[in-house]
Amino acid sequence: MSHQAPKIRVCMLVTNEAKYDSRVLREAKSLSQCGFQVLILALDRKGDNPLWEENNGFRIMRCREWRVGSWLRSRRLVTIRGCGKALMALRFLLFVLKVQAEIFHAHDLSTLPFAYLSARRKGAKIVYDSHEIFTEQWPSSRITSLFRILLLLLRPLEFLLIRRVDATITVGPLIARELASRYSIPPPLVIRNCATLAPRAAAQFSIRDSLAIPSSDRILLHIGALVPIGRALSELVLALKLASSSLHLVFLGEGPMEDELKGLIEAQGLGDRVHFHRPIPPQHLVPAMKEAELAAVLMKEDGCLNNRYSLPNKLFEAIAAGLPVVASDLPEIAHLVRSYDIGVLCRPEDPADIARAIEEALEPSRYALFKANLRRAQEDLNWEKESQKLIELYRNLLPGPA
């Protein structure tokens, strides 16, 4: 009688609710399909998500903070808010320490200390998944002196821990090169945020129908959080005023800039051409995007090295959906757009230049060329190929049952 070997247990740590984080969800699904037993430990700050969830063969367990911690974090005084965040971190650490796993997979520096402490206690391996240059996400003009001190402390912490993990992976070549140079480590393995091209069911969300956009009009889609740092959101609205009157802009996402953008839209008289749509779950996003004609991939450097080196999800999602892009002329983004010739680059700080790029991208002969080139890009830049690097890494870390 044969006995099935036990599955290798993988515990992924994230500080969001693991609901819209496509990289985390894709990695967990790929590993579970290859025989690993994957558990995602997430934070549920708002308390409106299930504490336990089964998803595509893996599990998600969410930690809710103590009520006193939530109350403290809602106070205005910085020191009191800091106490609330410390309590939240303690709660999450106790949550993580209860889990038994052979590999702890830390998504970003914010979870790496928890993974390290738990792995040390259990003799487990650690994979550090650096989605960003974590300490370079905020422009110096936008941070307080206290936060600047915190960032100065985080860099030596990352230096200490990144040299003690079993593997480091990241999202793009330039971030990999920066981490290797900064911390004197071998170059991290690059696993890009490519979207899946697996056969999909018919789209379950119709952006055009839900927003009542006429079928004769065209859609420019912006995907992602509406946040002020690193996004050319206001510039994109102003660019629309200079573009064709039959073009609609759809913001697919939520965030703190929504009210400010609505005020700008009203002031510019664009209320009938700019729309807001709630986020769409990652597994349904690409089919829904196919209703659009263009995608905006407009990152602003904003004095942040992390923004300059970014290779965002939305670029790969646009490729998977077959949408030509209007994109920032930043190193990683520009290299990929030029290599495959799938869109037009522009200066994201300049609404007139964004409008110029939009009109060029929609010019019929160039648009047809971009669409043809996107099919070639899809053959290279897809999660089915990219995930093989992750699977090989895991099999080398713990060869055996998986």
Secondary structure per residue as TSV (DSSP state, phi and psi in degrees):
chain	resnum	aa	ss	phi	psi
A	1	M	-	360.0	124.6
A	2	S	-	-90.0	145.7
A	3	H	-	-113.3	132.6
A	4	Q	-	-72.2	131.7
A	5	A	-	-64.3	143.4
A	6	P	-	-64.8	145.4
A	7	K	-	-73.7	145.1
A	8	I	-	-73.4	129.7
A	9	R	E	-90.7	129.3
A	10	V	E	-119.2	128.9
A	11	C	E	-115.2	113.7
A	12	M	E	-94.9	138.6
A	13	L	E	-116.2	128.9
A	14	V	-	-137.0	153.2
A	15	T	S	-103.9	15.6
A	16	N	S	-111.8	-171.0
A	17	E	-	-87.5	3.5
A	18	A	S	55.9	44.8
A	19	K	S	-112.6	-42.8
A	20	Y	S	-119.0	6.4
A	21	D	-	-81.3	93.5
A	22	S	H	-64.6	-35.0
A	23	R	H	-63.4	-48.0
A	24	V	H	-60.3	-46.9
A	25	L	H	-67.0	-39.4
A	26	R	H	-65.2	-44.8
A	27	E	H	-62.4	-43.6
A	28	A	H	-62.7	-42.3
A	29	K	H	-64.9	-44.5
A	30	S	H	-62.8	-42.7
A	31	L	H	-67.6	-40.3
A	32	S	H	-65.9	-34.9
A	33	Q	H	-68.8	-19.8
A	34	C	T	-98.0	12.6
A	35	G	T	100.9	0.7
A	36	F	-	-83.8	148.4
A	37	Q	E	-96.8	107.5
A	38	V	E	-108.2	130.6
A	39	L	E	-123.9	127.7
A	40	I	E	-100.2	124.0
A	41	L	E	-98.8	120.4
A	42	A	E	-126.7	168.2
A	43	L	E	-105.3	137.0
A	44	D	-	-119.3	84.6
A	45	R	S	-68.6	-35.2
A	46	K	S	-85.0	-18.0
A	47	G	S	75.1	22.7
A	48	D	-	-115.5	17.1
A	49	N	S	-118.4	153.5
A	50	P	-	-63.5	144.6
A	51	L	S	-72.3	-24.0
A	52	W	E	-138.3	133.9
A	53	E	E	-150.0	137.9
A	54	E	E	-98.1	134.7
A	55	N	E	-150.4	109.3
A	56	N	T	53.5	39.1
A	57	G	T	91.0	-4.9
A	58	F	E	-123.0	170.7
A	59	R	E	-116.8	150.1
A	60	I	E	-122.3	126.7
A	61	M	E	-119.0	127.7
A	62	R	E	-110.1	139.0
A	63	C	E	-101.7	126.3
A	64	R	-	-102.1	138.5
A	65	E	-	-76.1	159.9
A	66	W	-	-61.8	146.2
A	67	R	H	-59.6	-37.4
A	68	V	H	-65.1	-35.8
A	69	G	H	-65.6	-41.1
A	70	S	H	-63.2	-40.8
A	71	W	H	-64.7	-44.0
A	72	L	H	-62.8	-40.4
A	73	R	H	-67.7	-19.7
A	74	S	T	-86.2	-5.4
A	75	R	S	-77.3	158.3
A	76	R	S	-79.3	-35.0
A	77	L	S	-66.4	127.6
A	78	V	H	-58.5	-43.3
A	79	T	H	-65.0	-36.9
A	80	I	H	-69.2	-42.2
A	81	R	H	-60.2	-38.3
A	82	G	H	-61.8	-38.7
A	83	C	H	-63.5	-39.1
A	84	G	H	-63.1	-41.3
A	85	K	H	-67.7	-35.5
A	86	A	H	-64.6	-40.5
A	87	L	H	-65.1	-37.9
A	88	M	H	-63.4	-42.0
A	89	A	H	-64.0	-40.8
A	90	L	H	-63.3	-43.0
A	91	R	H	-60.2	-43.6
A	92	F	H	-67.6	-39.1
A	93	L	H	-61.4	-46.6
A	94	L	H	-61.3	-35.6
A	95	F	H	-63.1	-47.0
A	96	V	H	-68.2	-39.1
A	97	L	H	-64.5	-18.1
A	98	K	T	-79.3	-14.3
A	99	V	-	-89.5	136.0
A	100	Q	-	-98.9	128.1
A	101	A	-	-155.7	156.8
A	102	E	S	-89.7	-26.2
A	103	I	E	-134.7	129.7
A	104	F	E	-105.4	124.4
A	105	H	E	-109.6	106.5
A	106	A	E	-93.2	115.8
A	107	H	E	-88.6	104.1
A	108	D	S	77.0	163.9
A	109	L	T	-62.1	-27.4
A	110	S	T	-62.7	-21.1
A	111	T	T	-110.5	-8.3
A	112	L	H	-62.0	-42.3
A	113	P	H	-59.6	-37.9
A	114	F	H	-66.5	-42.6
A	115	A	H	-63.6	-41.4
A	116	Y	H	-64.2	-47.3
A	117	L	H	-63.6	-41.9
A	118	S	H	-70.2	-41.7
A	119	A	H	-64.7	-38.1
A	120	R	H	-61.8	-39.6
A	121	R	H	-68.8	-30.2
A	122	K	H	-109.1	-0.2
A	123	G	T	67.1	32.5
A	124	A	-	-96.9	166.0
A	125	K	E	-85.8	160.1
A	126	I	E	-128.8	130.4
A	127	V	E	-111.8	124.5
A	128	Y	E	-101.8	117.6
A	129	D	E	-107.5	96.1
A	130	S	E	-88.8	101.4
A	131	H	-	-74.2	-20.7
A	132	E	S	-141.0	170.8
A	133	I	-	-85.2	94.6
A	134	F	G	-57.4	-41.2
A	135	T	G	-83.6	3.2
A	136	E	G	-119.0	29.7
A	137	Q	S	-90.8	-14.0
A	138	W	S	-122.1	130.6
A	139	P	-	-67.3	142.9
A	140	S	G	-60.3	-27.6
A	141	S	G	-71.5	-13.6
A	142	R	G	-109.3	4.2
A	143	I	S	-116.6	151.5
A	144	T	-	-80.8	166.0
A	145	S	H	-61.9	-38.6
A	146	L	H	-64.7	-41.6
A	147	F	H	-68.6	-33.9
A	148	R	H	-63.3	-38.5
A	149	I	H	-64.8	-41.4
A	150	L	H	-60.0	-43.2
A	151	L	H	-63.7	-36.8
A	152	L	H	-64.4	-30.5
A	153	L	H	-78.7	-30.8
A	154	L	H	-70.1	-32.5
A	155	R	H	-63.9	-47.8
A	156	P	H	-65.1	-29.6
A	157	L	H	-63.5	-44.3
A	158	E	H	-64.8	-39.4
A	159	F	H	-58.4	-43.2
A	160	L	H	-66.4	-45.2
A	161	L	H	-83.1	-35.7
A	162	I	H	-65.4	-23.8
A	163	R	T	-84.4	-2.8
A	164	R	T	-115.1	2.9
A	165	V	S	-88.3	166.4
A	166	D	S	-88.1	-22.7
A	167	A	E	-160.2	143.8
A	168	T	E	-121.9	132.4
A	169	I	E	-126.3	157.5
A	170	T	E	-151.4	-176.9
A	171	V	S	-99.1	-13.2
A	172	G	S	-158.7	159.2
A	173	P	H	-61.5	-40.2
A	174	L	H	-71.4	-36.3
A	175	I	H	-66.7	-39.3
A	176	A	H	-59.9	-44.8
A	177	R	H	-64.3	-40.2
A	178	E	H	-65.7	-44.0
A	179	L	H	-63.5	-40.9
A	180	A	H	-63.3	-43.2
A	181	S	H	-70.0	-42.9
A	182	R	H	-66.9	-38.3
A	183	Y	H	-113.9	7.7
A	184	S	T	53.1	52.9
A	185	I	-	-123.5	162.8
A	186	P	-	-60.2	149.8
A	187	P	-	-55.6	127.8
A	188	P	-	-60.5	154.2
A	189	L	E	-71.0	128.8
A	190	V	E	-90.1	118.9
A	191	I	-	-124.5	103.3
A	192	R	-	-74.8	161.6
A	193	N	-	-84.1	47.4
A	194	C	-	-65.1	147.3
A	195	A	-	-89.8	156.0
A	196	T	-	-76.4	145.0
A	197	L	-	-112.4	13.7
A	198	A	S	-59.3	151.5
A	199	P	-	-54.1	137.4
A	200	R	-	-122.8	153.7
A	201	A	-	-73.1	170.0
A	202	A	S	-57.8	149.4
A	203	A	-	-56.9	132.6
A	204	Q	S	-92.9	-7.7
A	205	F	-	-126.9	128.0
A	206	S	-	-109.8	104.7
A	207	I	H	-63.2	-44.2
A	208	R	H	-61.9	-45.6
A	209	D	H	-68.4	-43.4
A	210	S	H	-66.6	-26.1
A	211	L	T	-104.1	3.0
A	212	A	T	54.9	46.3
A	213	I	-	-90.0	124.7
A	214	P	-	-56.6	144.6
A	215	S	T	-64.7	-21.9
A	216	S	T	-80.9	-14.3
A	217	D	S	-93.1	157.9
A	218	R	E	-103.2	156.2
A	219	I	E	-120.9	129.6
A	220	L	E	-105.3	122.4
A	221	L	E	-107.7	131.2
A	222	H	E	-115.7	123.2
A	223	I	E	-108.5	136.8
A	224	G	S	127.0	172.3
A	225	A	-	-64.1	144.1
A	226	L	-	-92.3	82.0
A	227	V	-	-121.1	154.9
A	228	P	S	-77.6	-25.8
A	229	I	T	-87.9	123.5
A	230	G	T	79.1	5.3
A	231	R	B	-119.8	136.4
A	232	A	-	-95.5	60.0
A	233	L	H	-77.2	-50.2
A	234	S	H	-63.3	-40.2
A	235	E	H	-62.5	-35.5
A	236	L	H	-67.3	-39.9
A	237	V	H	-62.7	-46.0
A	238	L	H	-64.8	-33.7
A	239	A	H	-66.2	-34.8
A	240	L	H	-61.9	-34.3
A	241	K	H	-62.8	-26.7
A	242	L	H	-91.9	-8.7
A	243	A	S	-95.2	179.6
A	244	S	-	-54.0	139.7
A	245	S	T	-70.9	-12.3
A	246	S	T	-92.2	5.3
A	247	L	E	-98.3	130.6
A	248	H	E	-109.3	143.9
A	249	L	E	-106.9	128.2
A	250	V	E	-118.9	121.4
A	251	F	E	-90.8	112.5
A	252	L	E	-100.4	86.7
A	253	G	S	160.8	176.4
A	254	E	-	-132.7	167.0
A	255	G	-	160.6	175.8
A	256	P	T	-66.7	-15.2
A	257	M	T	-89.2	0.3
A	258	E	H	-59.6	-46.4
A	259	D	H	-65.3	-40.6
A	260	E	H	-62.3	-42.0
A	261	L	H	-65.1	-39.6
A	262	K	H	-63.6	-36.6
A	263	G	H	-64.2	-42.2
A	264	L	H	-65.3	-41.5
A	265	I	H	-61.6	-43.0
A	266	E	H	-65.2	-42.4
A	267	A	H	-63.9	-31.5
A	268	Q	T	-89.8	-1.8
A	269	G	T	68.1	36.1
A	270	L	-	-112.7	19.7
A	271	G	T	-59.1	-27.3
A	272	D	T	-90.9	-0.7
A	273	R	T	-123.0	-8.3
A	274	V	E	-118.7	131.1
A	275	H	E	-132.4	154.6
A	276	F	E	-119.2	133.7
A	277	H	E	-129.8	138.9
A	278	R	-	-60.3	157.2
A	279	P	-	-59.2	147.6
A	280	I	-	-107.8	134.2
A	281	P	-	-52.5	142.5
A	282	P	H	-51.8	-37.5
A	283	Q	H	-70.5	-15.0
A	284	H	H	-110.5	-1.7
A	285	L	H	-68.1	-53.1
A	286	V	H	-60.5	-45.7
A	287	P	H	-58.5	-38.2
A	288	A	H	-67.9	-34.3
A	289	M	H	-64.8	-25.2
A	290	K	T	-64.6	-12.7
A	291	E	T	-73.0	-19.5
A	292	A	-	-85.3	169.3
A	293	E	S	-104.3	-32.7
A	294	L	E	-138.1	156.1
A	295	A	E	-123.2	139.1
A	296	A	E	-96.3	124.6
A	297	V	E	-122.7	75.4
A	298	L	-	-113.1	92.4
A	299	M	B	-98.9	135.5
A	300	K	-	-101.3	139.9
A	301	E	-	-64.6	-42.8
A	302	D	T	52.0	29.0
A	303	G	T	71.8	15.0
A	304	C	-	-110.4	124.0
A	305	L	H	-61.7	-35.6
A	306	N	H	-61.8	-42.1
A	307	N	H	-66.0	-40.4
A	308	R	H	-61.0	-38.0
A	309	Y	T	-93.5	7.2
A	310	S	-	-68.5	148.6
A	311	L	-	-136.5	79.5
A	312	P	-	-73.5	156.1
A	313	N	H	-52.0	-41.5
A	314	K	H	-61.0	-26.9
A	315	L	H	-68.1	-44.5
A	316	F	H	-71.8	-32.2
A	317	E	H	-67.1	-37.9
A	318	A	H	-63.7	-41.2
A	319	I	H	-62.3	-46.2
A	320	A	H	-62.3	-33.5
A	321	A	H	-83.9	-6.7
A	322	G	T	74.4	32.5
A	323	L	-	-104.4	122.7
A	324	P	-	-58.0	152.7
A	325	V	E	-118.6	150.0
A	326	V	E	-107.2	114.2
A	327	A	E	-133.6	156.6
A	328	S	E	-69.6	144.7
A	329	D	-	-87.0	65.2
A	330	L	-	-110.4	153.9
A	331	P	H	-51.0	-55.7
A	332	E	H	-68.5	-45.4
A	333	I	H	-63.1	-47.7
A	334	A	H	-63.1	-39.5
A	335	H	H	-60.0	-44.6
A	336	L	H	-70.7	-42.8
A	337	V	H	-63.5	-42.0
A	338	R	H	-70.3	-40.1
A	339	S	H	-59.3	-38.9
A	340	Y	H	-103.5	-8.1
A	341	D	T	52.9	65.9
A	342	I	-	-120.3	14.7
A	343	G	E	173.6	-168.9
A	344	V	E	-120.8	134.1
A	345	L	E	-90.8	154.4
A	346	C	E	-154.6	173.8
A	347	R	-	-92.5	112.4
A	348	P	T	-68.3	-15.7
A	349	E	T	-81.2	-7.8
A	350	D	-	-117.9	103.4
A	351	P	H	-55.6	-37.0
A	352	A	H	-65.1	-37.1
A	353	D	H	-73.1	-33.8
A	354	I	H	-63.3	-44.5
A	355	A	H	-61.6	-40.3
A	356	R	H	-59.6	-44.0
A	357	A	H	-65.2	-38.5
A	358	I	H	-61.1	-48.2
A	359	E	H	-64.4	-39.4
A	360	E	H	-64.9	-41.1
A	361	A	H	-66.3	-30.9
A	362	L	H	-89.4	-4.0
A	363	E	S	-61.1	126.1
A	364	P	H	-50.7	-45.9
A	365	S	H	-69.4	-39.8
A	366	R	H	-70.1	-38.6
A	367	Y	H	-61.2	-42.7
A	368	A	H	-63.6	-38.5
A	369	L	H	-64.8	-44.8
A	370	F	H	-60.2	-43.0
A	371	K	H	-61.7	-40.6
A	372	A	H	-66.6	-41.6
A	373	N	H	-67.6	-29.7
A	374	L	H	-62.7	-33.0
A	375	R	H	-64.4	-37.2
A	376	R	H	-69.0	-40.9
A	377	A	H	-62.4	-37.6
A	378	Q	H	-62.6	-31.2
A	379	E	H	-67.8	-29.3
A	380	D	H	-96.9	-39.9
A	381	L	S	-106.3	76.1
A	382	N	-	-140.1	155.2
A	383	W	H	-68.4	-28.5
A	384	E	H	-57.1	-39.7
A	385	K	H	-79.7	-47.1
A	386	E	H	-64.8	-34.4
A	387	S	H	-66.8	-20.2
A	388	Q	H	-62.8	-29.8
A	389	K	H	-67.4	-38.9
A	390	L	H	-66.3	-44.9
A	391	I	H	-63.9	-42.7
A	392	E	H	-63.1	-41.3
A	393	L	H	-58.1	-47.4
A	394	Y	H	-65.2	-40.0
A	395	R	H	-67.1	-30.7
A	396	N	H	-75.9	-30.5
A	397	L	H	-67.4	-45.3
A	398	L	S	-135.7	74.8
A	399	P	-	-62.4	142.9
A	400	G	S	147.4	-123.8
A	401	P	-	-57.0	-39.2
A	402	A	-	-76.1	360.0
